Amino acid sequence: MRKVSIFGATGSIGQSTIDLIAREPDGFDVVALSGGRNIARLAEDAIRLKADLAVTAHEELLGDLQDALSGSGVQAAAGELALMEAAERPADWVMSAIVGAAGLKPGLRAVEHGATLALANKESLVTAGSLLMETAKTHGATVLPVDSEHSAVFQALVGEEMEAVERIIITASGGAFRNWPLEKLAEATVEQASQHPNWDMGQRITIDSASMFNKALEVIETREYFGINPEMIEVLVHPESLVHALVRFRDGALMAHLGVSDMRHAIGYALNWPERADLPVDRLDLAQIGQLNFSAPDIVRYPALRLARDVMTRGGLSGAVFNAAKEIALDAFIARRVKFTAMTVVVDKVLSALESDLGLIDAEMTLDNVAAADHMARIRATEFIAAGL
């Protein structure tokens, strides 16, 4: 029986992971679950899976969690220190699905203890990719990608040598505004940006899809995980969201990974790796689909993709700056303090400001320096927004 922990259990990735684990109650011993403010869901899943520990990120909700778990035998805890303690508990496999930069520390702690880390938290690689991957290597841990695009690339590379790779192509749906006139984008509302044409996801990731910030993060993630030159990474807009990624090899062959829009596919691959297992996902009927469409992304429509290239050129801690500024800009858009198109302006300004400020971007890649860059980027982004850009 494998010991597993799920960080970010109440989000969409966490819930899909729980769905797969709950189907094999005799195959897994659940060590810890973590969540945010959805205490009822966290407690219900912890009891159902007979977890040893449930942790909420919010210390003020500890009492609510304790009440919800009363009499179940599941231990309750709250706050960052409790989350770190949970990540230190021995586990064979850990799902990292906490949204945002907050997912880095528990993921690092898990690989320091040799666990296989199923990584759905793309920000960990964007902000501190080399630190995470080197830490995993040092401690004999394995990091498996769970983003559908990177899982697809990972699967396409089975049995192949990276030296034979000529190009990695990740796809993007294009989000809510892929067919909007460019002149209308500045007036896009939060409600409009929160409606994804293909996926049922949380609000933040859906808006990031509309702005293509999500794909920008994934471009950087591709470089950090697979260690390839940025020039070898390409993005294609693929409205059907059925081809998740493609790998082109030096002999001209193109390997594509296709699958339904169901995150249980990538999660299940990581959960059962290196084997494949039966998964409760729909099978594609290509004859019924009839056709697949691809196009190059419009950089004017999606300037976040240009910023991702800038980040990879700058290197160092610029990924941490990029992600932190993006999170603040997204908060401001959701709060209706900036326009949709202003989010990339905020991030661009912060990157430029901090490139020459106190040497932050060029500082050594350590957890403390990543935290410092993150902190300064949030301050600068907040200042730019308050000043009206």
C-alpha positions as CSV (number, residue, x, y, z in Angstrom):
1,M,0.0,0.0,0.0
2,R,1.5,3.3,-1.1
3,K,1.5,6.3,1.2
4,V,0.2,9.5,-0.5
5,S,-0.4,13.1,0.4
6,I,-2.4,15.7,-1.5
7,F,-1.7,19.4,-1.2
8,G,-4.4,21.5,-2.7
9,A,-7.0,18.8,-2.1
10,T,-10.1,21.0,-2.4
11,G,-9.2,22.4,-5.8
12,S,-10.0,20.9,-9.2
13,I,-6.8,19.0,-9.5
14,G,-7.0,17.8,-5.9
15,Q,-10.5,16.6,-6.4
16,S,-9.7,14.7,-9.5
17,T,-6.8,13.1,-7.6
18,I,-9.1,12.1,-4.8
19,D,-11.5,10.6,-7.3
20,L,-8.9,8.3,-8.6
21,I,-7.5,7.3,-5.2
22,A,-11.0,6.7,-3.7
23,R,-11.6,4.1,-6.5
24,E,-8.8,2.0,-5.0
25,P,-9.3,2.2,-1.2
26,D,-7.0,-0.8,-0.6
27,G,-4.2,0.6,-2.7
28,F,-3.4,3.9,-0.9
29,D,-2.8,5.0,2.6
30,V,-3.5,8.8,2.7
31,V,-1.1,10.6,5.0
32,A,-2.2,14.2,4.6
33,L,-4.7,16.5,2.8
34,S,-4.4,20.2,2.6
35,G,-6.9,22.9,1.5
36,G,-7.9,26.5,1.9
37,R,-11.3,27.8,3.0
38,N,-13.5,25.0,1.9
39,I,-13.4,23.3,5.3
40,A,-16.5,21.2,4.7
41,R,-15.0,19.6,1.6
42,L,-11.6,19.1,3.2
43,A,-13.0,17.4,6.2
44,E,-15.4,15.3,4.2
45,D,-12.6,14.0,2.0
46,A,-10.2,13.5,4.9
47,I,-12.8,11.3,6.7
48,R,-13.7,9.4,3.5
49,L,-10.1,8.6,2.7
50,K,-9.2,7.9,6.4
51,A,-6.4,10.5,6.2
52,D,-4.0,10.8,9.1
53,L,-4.0,14.6,8.9
54,A,-6.0,17.5,7.4
55,V,-4.5,21.0,7.1
56,T,-6.1,24.3,6.2
57,A,-3.8,27.1,5.1
58,H,-5.8,29.5,7.2
59,E,-5.0,29.5,10.9
60,E,-8.3,31.3,11.9
61,L,-10.2,28.3,10.5
62,L,-8.6,25.7,12.7
63,G,-11.5,25.6,15.1
64,D,-13.9,25.0,12.2
65,L,-11.8,22.1,10.9
66,Q,-11.5,20.6,14.3
67,D,-15.3,20.7,14.7
68,A,-15.8,19.1,11.3
69,L,-13.4,16.3,12.1
70,S,-14.6,15.7,15.6
71,G,-14.8,12.0,16.4
72,S,-13.2,10.9,13.1
73,G,-9.7,10.2,14.3
74,V,-8.3,12.6,11.7
75,Q,-5.9,15.1,13.1
76,A,-6.5,18.8,12.3
77,A,-3.9,21.5,11.8
78,A,-3.6,25.0,10.3
79,G,-1.1,27.5,8.9
80,E,2.2,27.4,7.0
81,L,4.1,25.6,9.7
82,A,1.5,22.9,9.8
83,L,1.7,22.5,6.1
84,M,5.5,22.1,6.2
85,E,5.1,19.5,8.9
86,A,2.6,17.7,6.7
87,A,5.1,17.7,3.8
88,E,7.7,16.2,6.0
89,R,5.6,13.2,6.9
90,P,6.8,10.1,5.0
91,A,5.0,9.6,1.8
92,D,5.8,7.7,-1.4
93,W,3.8,10.0,-3.7
94,V,2.8,13.7,-3.2
95,M,0.4,15.7,-5.3
96,S,1.4,19.4,-5.4
97,A,-1.7,21.2,-6.5
98,I,-1.7,24.3,-4.3
99,V,-2.3,27.3,-6.6
100,G,0.3,30.0,-6.9
101,A,3.7,30.6,-5.3
102,A,2.5,29.1,-2.0
103,G,3.0,25.7,-3.5
104,L,6.8,25.9,-3.7
105,K,7.7,25.4,-0.1
106,P,5.7,22.2,0.6
107,G,6.8,20.8,-2.8
108,L,10.5,21.4,-1.9
109,R,10.0,19.9,1.5
110,A,8.5,16.7,0.0
111,V,11.4,16.2,-2.5
112,E,13.9,16.8,0.3
113,H,12.4,13.7,1.9
114,G,12.7,11.7,-1.3
115,A,9.0,11.5,-2.3
116,T,7.8,11.3,-5.9
117,L,6.3,14.7,-6.5
118,A,3.4,14.9,-8.9
119,L,3.7,18.6,-9.9
120,A,0.5,20.4,-10.9
121,N,1.8,23.7,-9.3
122,K,3.5,25.2,-12.3
123,E,4.6,28.2,-10.3
124,S,7.2,26.0,-8.5
125,L,9.1,25.6,-11.7
126,V,8.5,29.1,-12.9
127,T,9.8,30.7,-9.7
128,A,12.5,28.3,-8.7
129,G,12.8,25.6,-11.4
130,S,16.5,24.9,-11.0
131,L,16.3,24.9,-7.2
132,L,13.4,22.4,-7.3
133,M,15.0,20.0,-9.8
134,E,18.4,20.1,-8.3
135,T,17.0,19.5,-4.8
136,A,15.1,16.5,-6.2
137,K,18.2,15.1,-7.8
138,T,20.2,15.6,-4.6
139,H,17.7,13.6,-2.6
140,G,16.9,10.9,-5.1
141,A,13.3,12.2,-5.6
142,T,11.3,12.1,-8.8
143,V,9.3,15.0,-10.2
144,L,6.5,14.1,-12.5
145,P,4.6,16.7,-14.5
146,V,0.9,16.9,-14.1
147,D,0.0,19.9,-16.3
148,S,-1.7,18.2,-19.2
149,E,0.8,19.7,-21.7
150,H,3.9,18.7,-19.8
151,S,2.6,15.2,-19.0
152,A,1.9,14.9,-22.8
153,V,5.5,15.9,-23.6
154,F,6.8,13.6,-20.9
155,Q,4.9,10.7,-22.4
156,A,6.0,11.5,-25.9
157,L,9.6,11.3,-24.8
158,V,9.4,7.8,-23.3
159,G,12.3,5.8,-24.8
160,E,13.7,8.9,-26.6
161,E,16.8,10.9,-26.0
162,M,16.6,14.7,-25.5
163,E,19.4,15.2,-27.9
164,A,17.0,14.0,-30.7
165,V,14.4,16.6,-29.9
166,E,14.1,19.4,-32.4
167,R,11.0,21.2,-31.0
168,I,8.4,21.0,-28.2
169,I,5.0,22.3,-29.1
170,I,2.4,23.0,-26.4
171,T,-1.1,23.9,-27.3
172,A,-3.5,26.5,-26.0
173,S,-7.3,26.8,-26.3
174,G,-7.0,30.5,-26.8
175,G,-9.3,31.2,-23.9
176,A,-12.5,33.2,-23.7
177,F,-11.4,35.9,-26.1
178,R,-9.7,34.0,-28.9
179,N,-12.2,35.4,-31.4
180,W,-12.8,38.8,-29.9
181,P,-11.9,42.0,-31.9
182,L,-8.7,43.3,-30.5
183,E,-10.2,46.7,-29.8
184,K,-12.8,45.2,-27.4
185,L,-10.3,43.4,-25.2
186,A,-9.6,46.4,-22.9
187,E,-13.3,46.5,-22.0
188,A,-13.6,42.7,-21.2
189,T,-15.2,42.1,-17.8
190,V,-14.3,39.7,-15.1
191,E,-17.4,37.7,-15.8
192,Q,-16.6,37.4,-19.5
193,A,-13.0,36.4,-18.8
194,S,-14.2,33.7,-16.3
195,Q,-16.1,31.7,-19.0
196,H,-13.8,29.2,-20.6
197,P,-15.0,27.7,-23.9
198,N,-13.7,24.2,-23.2
199,W,-12.8,23.7,-19.6
200,D,-14.6,23.9,-16.2
201,M,-11.8,25.4,-14.0
202,G,-11.4,27.8,-11.2
203,Q,-11.8,31.5,-11.8
204,R,-8.2,32.5,-11.6
205,I,-6.8,29.8,-14.0
206,T,-9.7,30.6,-16.4
207,I,-8.8,34.3,-16.5
208,D,-5.2,33.3,-16.9
209,S,-6.2,31.2,-19.9
210,A,-8.1,34.2,-21.5
211,S,-5.0,36.4,-21.1
212,M,-2.6,33.5,-22.0
213,F,-0.7,34.1,-18.8
214,N,-1.3,30.5,-18.0
215,K,0.4,29.4,-21.2
216,A,3.2,31.9,-20.6
217,L,3.9,30.1,-17.3
218,E,3.8,26.8,-19.1
219,V,6.4,27.9,-21.7
220,I,8.7,28.8,-18.8
221,E,7.8,25.5,-17.1
222,T,8.7,23.6,-20.3
223,R,12.1,25.1,-20.4
224,E,12.8,24.5,-16.7
225,Y,11.5,20.9,-16.6
226,F,13.0,19.6,-19.9
227,G,16.1,21.8,-19.9
228,I,15.8,22.8,-23.5
229,N,16.6,26.1,-25.3
230,P,13.7,28.6,-25.3
231,E,13.9,28.8,-29.1
232,M,12.9,25.1,-29.3
233,I,9.5,25.8,-27.5
234,E,6.5,26.7,-29.6
235,V,2.8,27.5,-28.7
236,L,-0.1,26.7,-31.1
237,V,-3.7,27.7,-30.6
238,H,-5.8,24.6,-30.8
239,P,-9.5,25.4,-30.1
240,E,-10.5,21.8,-29.6
241,S,-8.0,21.2,-26.7
242,L,-7.6,17.5,-27.7
243,V,-3.9,17.6,-28.8
244,H,-2.1,18.5,-25.6
245,A,1.4,18.7,-26.9
246,L,3.7,17.5,-29.7
247,V,7.4,16.7,-29.9
248,R,9.3,17.0,-33.2
249,F,12.5,15.0,-33.6
250,R,15.5,15.7,-35.7
251,D,14.4,13.1,-38.3
252,G,11.2,15.1,-38.9
253,A,8.9,12.8,-37.0
254,L,6.2,14.5,-34.9
255,M,4.8,12.7,-31.9
256,A,1.5,14.0,-30.7
257,H,-0.4,13.2,-27.4
258,L,-4.2,13.3,-27.8
259,G,-6.8,12.9,-25.1
260,V,-10.1,14.2,-23.8
261,S,-10.1,17.3,-21.7
262,D,-10.0,15.4,-18.4
263,M,-7.2,16.1,-15.9
264,R,-7.6,12.6,-14.5
265,H,-5.6,11.4,-17.5
266,A,-2.4,13.3,-16.6
267,I,-3.0,12.7,-12.9
268,G,-3.5,9.0,-13.4
269,Y,-0.4,8.7,-15.5
270,A,1.7,10.3,-12.7
271,L,-0.1,8.2,-10.0
272,N,0.6,4.9,-11.8
273,W,4.0,5.8,-13.4
274,P,6.0,4.0,-14.8
275,E,3.0,1.7,-15.5
276,R,-0.3,2.6,-17.2
277,A,-3.6,1.7,-15.5
278,D,-7.2,1.7,-16.5
279,L,-8.6,5.2,-16.0
280,P,-12.3,6.4,-15.9
281,V,-11.9,8.9,-18.8
282,D,-13.8,9.0,-22.1
283,R,-12.1,7.7,-25.2
284,L,-11.6,9.9,-28.2
285,D,-13.7,9.1,-31.4
286,L,-11.6,10.8,-34.1
287,A,-14.1,9.9,-36.8
288,Q,-16.8,11.8,-34.8
289,I,-14.5,14.7,-34.1
290,G,-13.8,15.0,-37.9
291,Q,-11.1,17.7,-37.8
292,L,-8.6,19.5,-35.6
293,N,-7.5,23.1,-36.0
294,F,-4.3,24.8,-35.2
295,S,-3.0,28.4,-35.6
296,A,-0.1,30.5,-34.5
297,P,-0.9,32.8,-31.5
298,D,-1.3,36.5,-32.1
299,I,1.3,38.2,-29.9
300,V,-0.7,41.4,-30.0
301,R,-3.7,39.6,-28.6
302,Y,-1.5,37.6,-26.2
303,P,1.4,39.8,-25.1
304,A,2.0,37.5,-22.0
305,L,3.7,35.1,-24.4
306,R,6.3,37.8,-25.3
307,L,6.8,38.4,-21.6
308,A,7.6,34.7,-21.1
309,R,10.3,34.9,-23.7
310,D,11.7,38.0,-21.9
311,V,11.8,36.1,-18.6
312,M,13.7,33.2,-20.2
313,T,16.2,35.6,-21.7
314,R,16.7,37.5,-18.4
315,G,17.0,34.3,-16.4
316,G,17.8,34.2,-12.7
317,L,15.0,35.1,-10.4
318,S,12.9,36.8,-13.2
319,G,10.5,33.9,-13.1
320,A,9.7,34.7,-9.5
321,V,9.2,38.4,-10.3
322,F,7.0,37.5,-13.3
323,N,4.7,35.2,-11.3
324,A,4.3,37.5,-8.3
325,A,3.5,40.5,-10.5
326,K,1.1,38.4,-12.5
327,E,-0.7,37.3,-9.3
328,I,-1.1,40.9,-8.1
329,A,-2.3,42.1,-11.5
330,L,-4.8,39.3,-11.6
331,D,-6.1,40.2,-8.1
332,A,-6.5,43.8,-9.3
333,F,-8.4,42.8,-12.4
334,I,-10.8,40.6,-10.4
335,A,-11.3,43.5,-8.0
336,R,-12.0,45.7,-11.1
337,R,-9.1,48.0,-10.3
338,V,-7.4,47.5,-13.7
339,K,-8.6,46.6,-17.2
340,F,-8.0,43.2,-18.7
341,T,-5.3,44.4,-21.0
342,A,-3.5,46.3,-18.2
343,M,-2.4,43.0,-16.5
344,T,0.5,42.5,-18.9
345,V,1.4,46.2,-18.6
346,V,1.8,45.7,-14.8
347,V,4.0,42.6,-15.2
348,D,6.1,44.2,-17.9
349,K,6.7,47.3,-15.8
350,V,7.7,45.2,-12.7
351,L,10.1,43.1,-14.7
352,S,11.8,46.2,-16.1
353,A,11.9,47.9,-12.7
354,L,13.4,45.0,-10.8
355,E,15.9,44.0,-13.5
356,S,18.2,46.9,-12.4
357,D,16.9,47.2,-8.8
358,L,19.2,45.8,-6.0
359,G,20.4,43.0,-8.3
360,L,17.4,40.9,-7.3
361,I,16.9,39.2,-10.7
362,D,20.6,38.2,-10.8
363,A,20.8,37.0,-7.2
364,E,21.6,33.4,-6.4
365,M,18.8,30.9,-6.7
366,T,18.0,30.2,-3.1
367,L,14.6,29.9,-1.3
368,D,15.2,33.1,0.6
369,N,16.2,35.0,-2.6
370,V,13.1,33.7,-4.4
371,A,11.0,34.9,-1.5
372,A,12.6,38.3,-1.6
373,A,12.1,38.7,-5.3
374,D,8.5,37.6,-4.9
375,H,8.0,40.1,-2.1
376,M,9.6,43.0,-4.0
377,A,7.6,42.2,-7.2
378,R,4.3,42.3,-5.3
379,I,5.2,45.7,-3.7
380,R,6.2,47.2,-7.1
381,A,3.1,45.8,-8.8
382,T,0.9,47.2,-6.1
383,E,2.6,50.6,-6.4
384,F,2.2,50.7,-10.2
385,I,-1.5,49.8,-9.9
386,A,-2.1,52.4,-7.2
387,A,-0.5,55.0,-9.4
388,G,-2.7,54.1,-12.3
389,L,0.2,52.6,-14.2
